[in-house]
Amino acid sequence: MKVFIRVMKALSDPNRVKMIKMLQVRPLCVCEIKEALGIAQSTASKHLKILEDAELVRGFKDGLWVNYFLSDGEGSPYAASMIGNLKHWLDAESEIKELHRILPDIDRHDIIGK
């Protein structure tokens, strides 16, 4: 039951749900996520850690960046189920539409250059 609760708690925050929806589009680094959501980098990192602990996302180091991507849910059937369902949920929500609209214009190289 602890694993189930961890997944549900991870998805109880709107910004974490938005992160999942953004990671459906492409892998992202923390700076791209914070830019898209308009939150502090430390806040984005804390949210990503919660999602990682729930086995919803994974990260891999690539030079300067850690790229985050959706987990395959292999470690948790609850995470796998929620990742699968979220692919079909919330796309009609205005906040998600806006994130999907701006995401192609957000690039880590431009952010670092600011």
C-alpha positions as CSV (number, residue, x, y, z in Angstrom):
1,M,0.0,0.0,0.0
2,K,3.0,2.4,0.6
3,V,3.9,2.4,-3.0
4,F,0.4,3.2,-4.1
5,I,0.2,6.1,-1.6
6,R,3.6,7.4,-2.8
7,V,2.4,7.5,-6.4
8,M,-0.9,9.2,-5.5
9,K,0.8,11.8,-3.3
10,A,3.3,12.5,-6.1
11,L,0.4,13.3,-8.4
12,S,-1.5,15.4,-5.9
13,D,0.3,18.6,-6.8
14,P,-0.7,20.5,-10.0
15,N,2.9,21.3,-10.9
16,R,3.9,17.7,-10.7
17,V,1.1,16.7,-13.0
18,K,2.1,19.4,-15.4
19,M,5.7,18.0,-15.3
20,I,4.4,14.6,-16.3
21,K,2.4,16.1,-19.1
22,M,5.5,18.0,-20.3
23,L,7.7,14.9,-20.1
24,Q,5.2,13.2,-22.4
25,V,6.4,15.6,-25.1
26,R,10.2,15.1,-24.6
27,P,12.9,14.7,-22.0
28,L,13.6,18.0,-20.2
29,C,16.2,19.4,-17.8
30,V,15.3,21.2,-14.6
31,C,16.0,24.6,-16.2
32,E,13.5,23.9,-19.0
33,I,10.9,22.7,-16.5
34,K,11.3,25.7,-14.2
35,E,11.1,28.1,-17.2
36,A,7.9,26.5,-18.5
37,L,6.2,26.5,-15.1
38,G,7.6,29.8,-13.9
39,I,8.8,28.3,-10.6
40,A,12.2,28.4,-8.9
41,Q,14.8,25.8,-9.9
42,S,15.0,24.5,-6.3
43,T,11.2,24.0,-6.3
44,A,11.3,22.2,-9.7
45,S,14.1,20.0,-8.3
46,K,12.1,19.1,-5.2
47,H,9.1,18.2,-7.3
48,L,11.2,16.0,-9.6
49,K,12.7,14.2,-6.6
50,I,9.1,13.4,-5.4
51,L,8.2,12.1,-8.9
52,E,11.4,10.1,-9.1
53,D,10.8,8.5,-5.6
54,A,7.4,7.5,-6.9
55,E,9.0,5.9,-9.9
56,L,7.1,8.2,-12.3
57,V,10.2,9.8,-13.8
58,R,13.8,9.0,-14.2
59,G,16.8,11.2,-14.8
60,F,20.2,10.7,-16.5
61,K,23.2,12.9,-16.5
62,D,24.2,14.4,-19.8
63,G,27.2,16.8,-19.4
64,L,25.9,19.9,-17.6
65,W,22.3,18.7,-17.4
66,V,20.2,16.0,-15.9
67,N,17.6,15.0,-18.4
68,Y,14.3,13.8,-16.9
69,F,11.9,11.5,-18.8
70,L,8.9,9.4,-18.0
71,S,9.6,6.1,-16.3
72,D,8.4,2.9,-18.0
73,G,6.8,2.1,-14.7
74,E,8.7,-1.1,-14.5
75,G,9.3,-0.8,-10.8
76,S,5.7,0.0,-9.8
77,P,2.4,-1.1,-11.4
78,Y,0.7,1.9,-9.9
79,A,3.2,4.3,-11.6
80,A,2.9,2.4,-14.9
81,S,-0.9,2.7,-14.7
82,M,-0.9,6.4,-13.9
83,I,1.7,7.2,-16.6
84,G,-0.4,5.3,-19.1
85,N,-3.7,6.9,-18.1
86,L,-2.2,10.4,-18.0
87,K,-1.3,10.1,-21.7
88,H,-5.0,10.3,-22.4
89,W,-6.1,12.7,-19.6
90,L,-6.0,16.5,-19.3
91,D,-4.9,17.4,-22.8
92,A,-8.0,19.6,-23.2
93,E,-7.2,21.6,-20.1
94,S,-6.1,25.2,-20.9
95,E,-3.0,25.0,-18.7
96,I,-1.8,21.9,-20.4
97,K,-2.6,23.3,-23.9
98,E,-0.5,26.4,-23.0
99,L,2.4,24.3,-21.8
100,H,2.4,22.2,-25.0
101,R,2.2,25.5,-27.0
102,I,5.3,27.1,-25.4
103,L,7.4,23.9,-24.8
104,P,8.9,23.8,-28.4
105,D,10.3,27.3,-27.8
106,I,12.0,26.5,-24.5
107,D,15.6,25.5,-25.0
108,R,18.2,25.0,-22.3
109,H,20.9,26.7,-24.3
110,D,18.8,29.9,-24.6
111,I,18.1,29.7,-20.8
112,I,21.8,29.4,-19.9
113,G,22.6,32.3,-22.2
114,K,20.1,34.6,-20.5
